[in-house]
Each structure stands twice: as structure tokens, then as C-alpha cells.
Amino acid sequence: MKQLANLKNSSKEKTSLAKKTHIAETKPSALKARKERLALVSDAKKAHILAAAKEVFEEYGLEGANIREIAQRAGYTPGAIYSYFTAKEEIYGALLADSLERLNQAVSLHMGSAKTAAQKAERSAMGFYEFYASNPRDLDLGFYLFGGARPYGLTPELNQQLNARLRDSLLHFEHALQEMGATPKVAKEEVTAFFAHCVGLLILENTQRIRMFQEDSAKLCATYITQVIERIKVKKGKN
């Protein structure tokens, strides 16, 4: 009987130990799963706020927008917005950062299977133009960086990061020109001139002022890019 009792006690101890071990093993995984669910909910709410904010910025601009209006569009209280963003400028910065990432992706995709340096130059430059021509709201957002909106409210670090990503979108074009034989100085000058020319055409297209001249802004941009490429070829030939 004593042996039987010992066996029963041993069995209970093993069962208890197994339960404790199971709890110990499942607790971290359960906490991890809960954190992941909360993160998904948080990301979804943040995305919803950004979508609402984009509408407000499109309607009122950076200066005219405010947290209360963004909260109303999103269906949240202003306090709920502040749980994710400290100010409207931070929301604007997040939207602009996303826009610039999509710009860089679009330029890279537009280059496709370009093999020659001239093809890379042409496709990367047209990829830049076509992204903003196809996404005029992103052009409006981009005016913060293009100089259309005063750079207040954003931290110097964020401002620097945004400008760097805009610059990155033009590096494919710059590097292709150098690959064709342009010096770094000449390539930078040509890219800067292209940027100014391209933004001007995009403004004309976005405001429909291009109709005054009965011209096609995409064709004008393509012609300008061709002229840049030809200039680099001529300079290389002279050298």
C-alpha cells in the first residue's frame, strides 16, 4: 500500500510539474502573440489616421490643417491622434516619407531591364516625371521639399532624411550620366537643371496651364532628357 501511495504521489508530482512547465512555455508565446495583435491594431489605426490626414492636407494645406480636423475625419478624438503623433507636422512628415519611398520604388521599377547608360538615364529621369504626373497629390505633398511650403515644425533630422530620399530618387539619373562619361560636377549640374525643368512641367500639367501652349508636358520632358543625353555624348566626344 505504501508503495502504491508513493507511486500516486510521484505521478501527481510529475503531472503538476508538467502543467507548470506547459504554463511556463506557453506564457511567453501568448504574450508575444498578444503584442503582435496589439501592434497590428496600432498599425491599422495609424494608417487610418494618415489616410484621413492626407485628405485634410490636400484640402487645407499644411498651414491650414489642424489636429482637430484630422481627428474628425478619422473618427477619433484629438487625444487619440496625439497617442501616435505629437503634431500635425509629424503626420505630414510621415505622409511625405511614404510618398518618397514610393517615388524611389517607381524610379527603380521604371529602369526595368535598361542595359546601356543612356537607357538608364532616360528611364530613370522619365520614371521621376511619370511618378508625379500620375500622382498629383504626391506632388502637392512634395512641395514642402520643392520649396512651396515653409519648413517649420519638422525636426532637422527628419527634414534631412526627407531631402536625402528625394535626392536618392535622382541618383540613378546622375550615376547614369557619369557612366556615359560626364564628370561628377557636370552630372550634378545636369540633374539639378532637369529637376527644375521637370518640376516646372509638372506644375503646368497639374494646374492644366500647359494647355495655354497646346503642348504635351510628357513629350517636352522626354525631349529635354534626350537633349541632356546628347550634350553628354558631345562633351565625351570632344574629350
Secondary structure, DSSP 4 states (H G I P E B T S, - for coil): -HHHHHHHHHHHHHHHHHHHHHHHHHHHHHHHHHHHHHHHHHHHHHHHHHHHHHHHHHHHHHHH--HHHHHHHHTS-HHHHHTT-SSHHHHHHHHHHHHHHHHHHHHHHHHTT--SHHHHHHHHHHHHHHHHHH-HHHHHHHHHHHTSS---SS-HHHHHHHHHHHHHHHHHHHHHHHHTT--HHHHHHHHHHHHHHHHHHHHHHHTTGGGGGT--HHHHHHHHHHHHHHHHHHHHHH-
